[in-house]
Structures are given as C-alpha cells and as structure tokens.
C-alpha cells in the first residue's frame, strides 16, 4: 500500500480490500526489517486503515440494529445518521405534549 493514498481513496475501498491492505502492512512491519522511518509511516497508514475499517463495521452494526429492532416496526435499510434518535423522542409527554 502506498502511504500516499488519500483518506478519501481509502474510505472508498470495500471493507475487505481495506482489511487486506491493513493485514499487508502489519505483515511487513512484523518482519522487523523496515527502517524506522518506513516503519513509522506504515504504522500511521495502518492506524488510519484500522479507523476506517472500524467505522465501516460500526455503520453496518447500527444498520443491523435498526433492521432487527423488536419494537413492532419493520426495519428498513436507511442511513443511520438520518435515524439519530432525539433525546425527547421517547420521553414521557405532559398534558401539553412537552416532555416532563
């Protein structure tokens, strides 16, 4: 993996390809034969790839939670960000429709 890959390029990769790139970086670093400067560049690139992979997994986990929720509603594939719960959405309402 080129350490000059932009974050946008890395984020556009499917999860499996991003994970393969991360595994390749780790394998290279584990050889113990890289110069310190290259080792640090690979470490930084690997850290970025790990964050991207984690974000992809978190997004899918939230989608699965929405699809499998047991509230009587039928789940659907929507962007999780559009479904961010309001702190007052499920709050008890008083007589005027206001929470508390």
Secondary structure as UniProt FT lines:
FT   TURN            3..4
FT   HELIX           7..12
FT   HELIX           15..30
FT   HELIX           36..68
FT   HELIX           80..83
FT   TURN            87..90
FT   TURN            95..96
//
